[in-house]
Amino acid sequence: QVQLVESGGGLVQAGGSLRLSCAASGSTFGIITMGWYRQVSGKQRELVAVIASGGSTNYADSVKGRFTISRDNAKNTVYLQMNSLKPEDTAVYYCNAFIVRVSGSDDYWGQGTRVTVSS
């Protein structure tokens, strides 16, 4: 099992910044990608950004140029630096880890951290 603990959410004014952190613990061997998704009530969870163990990244078009994902493999921690925040970035942000093992693959999720951007 893998546990993901997120931190760093909160309330910020439009144009401001926040940094989210997600620390993975437990059976973390085999983590391929870690990333951030977000969900607004009543809508599907959507990808925000993902980073592979080798460092390659992928971003949603809506956050490109504003958000930066980074990863500390030694600490099994992923970060999301969010700049120039907009009210439409308001959501619950979930950390994700995708793990591949001999027995198969698994997705793990954190409990979510709320980000609220006021106009």
N, C-alpha and C positions, 0 to 999 in steps of 0.2 A: 504494500500500500504506500501511497504517496500523499503527503499532506501539503497543501498550499495555503500560505497565510499572507494575505494582502494587507497593505497599509498605505496611507497617504491621501485618501479621498477627503472631500470636504466641500465647503462653499467658497466660491471665488467669483469675483466680478469679471465680466467679459473683458478680454484682453489680458487677463492674468495668467498665472502659471501654477501648475501642480505637478508633483512627482509621485508616481505610484511605485510601490515596491511589492515584490512577491517572492517569498522564500519557500523553497521546496525542501521537505525533509522526508525521511523514511527510505524506502527502496528507490532511490533516485537514479541508480545505474540504468543506463539505456534511454535517458531522456534525449529525444531527437530535437524537438522544438518546444519553445515556451513562448507564450504570447498573451495578448490581451484581447478580450471581446467585450462588447457592451450591449446592454439591453435596456430599452425603454418599455415601460409597462404597456402591455397590449401588442408589442411588436416582437419580431424574432430577434434572437441574439445575433449580433453581427461582428465580424472580424474588425479589429482596430489595427493591430500590428502583430507580427510574429517574427521570431528570430530563431535560426537554427543553431545547433551546437558549433558549427563552423563559422557562424557570424553573419550569414546571409539573412537579409530582412525582406519583409513584404508589408506594405501598408495599404489601408483603405484609401481610396482617392480623396475622401473627405478630410483626411488628416495629414496627407503628405505635405511636407514643408513646415508643419506645425508641431508634430509629435515625433519623438525619437525613442526607439526601443533599444535597450542595451542589456547585456547579460554578463554576469560574473559566474563563469562555469565552476570555479573553485568553491564558490559559496552557494551554488545552485539557486541563484537569485536573478530575477529579471526586473528591469526597471522600465517605466514609461514616463518620459519627460514630456509634459504637455504644455505648450506655449500658445499664446494668442488664442486662448480658449473662447469659444462661442457658446451662446445659450443652447444651441443644438447639440453640443457635446454633453449636455446633461443626461446622465444615465447611471445605471449600476455597472461598474466595470468588474469583469471576472478574469482572473488569471487562469491560464490553461497550460498543462504540460502533456505532451504526447510522447508516450514511451513505447519502445519496441523491445520486446524480449524474445527469447527462444519460444516461449509459450504463446506468444501473440502480442498484439498491441493494445494499448489502453489510453483513454483520455481521462485526465484528472482535472478537477475544477476547484477553485477557491470558493469562499463563501460570498465573495462580492464586496466591493467597496463603492459607496455612493459618491458621485461627483455632481455637484450642482453649480451651474454657471448662471449668475444673475445678469440681467441686461441693464 
